[in-house]
Amino acid sequence: MSALATIALCWRVERCDGATIGLTTHDRDLIVDGLVHRAAPGMTPSAVVRGDGLEADTMDVGGALTSSAIDEADLIAGRWDGARVAIFAVDWVTGALHAALGEGRIGAVELGDEGFTAELRGASAALDRAVVETTSADCRAELGDKRCRIAMAGRRRLLRVVAVADAVATVDAEEPVANAYGGGVVRWIGGANGGLVSAVAGSAGTTLTLHAVPPYAIVPGVLVEVIEGCDKTIATCVGRFGNAANFRGEPNLPGMDLLTRYPGG
């Protein structure tokens, strides 16, 4: 039998929370590196194009929505956002690797009547990012990252949700300072939302106002990790954190309206 006649495409998809699945275009399940690659639902790829230029490599993959592999609700909830995907060809007779075709992360996902289509962005897609940051009055760092340098020890708290109304959640302990969690996040530890993250728009006392309603219903008593945030203003950086030396913004830089001024205006 010709070697080309026994080639099958395989996909290894690793979500950001560590959950991993294997899929294949073959008509039966394959075991590759100890992971079962399912033939159903499998995935249908667009043409795989590799180039030696600096253009970002992208391709589309399509698949069926099933509760056993990729669920529609999980796609909508964002569980698959940013998942790492490795694409490779194997010999479906021996399981031997023929060629690594590339890897990347899942970008835009579209849902349709017959399934989903996901954009796969290769490593060269990072070249699309701006080389130099644009100026801004607000800080461009994230609270606690290597540029901000604020220690996050003590700024992460395990709390329980005692009540929920749409995008407003009430927890069992008050915030340490006013609007401490505004600009922060809630990591859902228990319940149907376990593993997901919700952005916090603002907080007051024991109340957290989220940017959006969580994808799944919340049962009171669920455990969450609440991480403090920052509104990225110089006033907060100085007054609350005493971290002006690491402020990554230009609050005193003149704006574009300076160009429109005229003598006597």
Salt bridges, closest charged atoms under 4 A:
GLU14 OE2 - ARG12 NE 2.91
GLU14 OE2 - ARG84 NH1 3.50
ASP17 OD2 - ARG15 NH2 2.75
ASP27 OD1 - HIS26 NE2 3.19
ASP29 OD2 - ARG38 NH1 2.93
ASP74 OD1 - ARG79 NE 3.06
GLU103 OE1 - ARG84 NH2 2.91
GLU119 OE2 - ARG121 NH1 3.51
ASP128 OD2 - ARG121 NH2 3.21
GLU133 OE1 - ARG140 NE 2.84
GLU133 OE2 - ARG147 NH1 2.94
GLU142 OE2 - LYS232 NZ 3.46
GLU225 OE1 - ARG187 NE 3.84
GLU228 OE1 - ARG155 NH1 3.14
GLU228 OE2 - ARG157 NH1 2.95
GLU228 OE1 - ARG240 NH2 2.82
GLU250 OE1 - ARG140 NH1 2.96
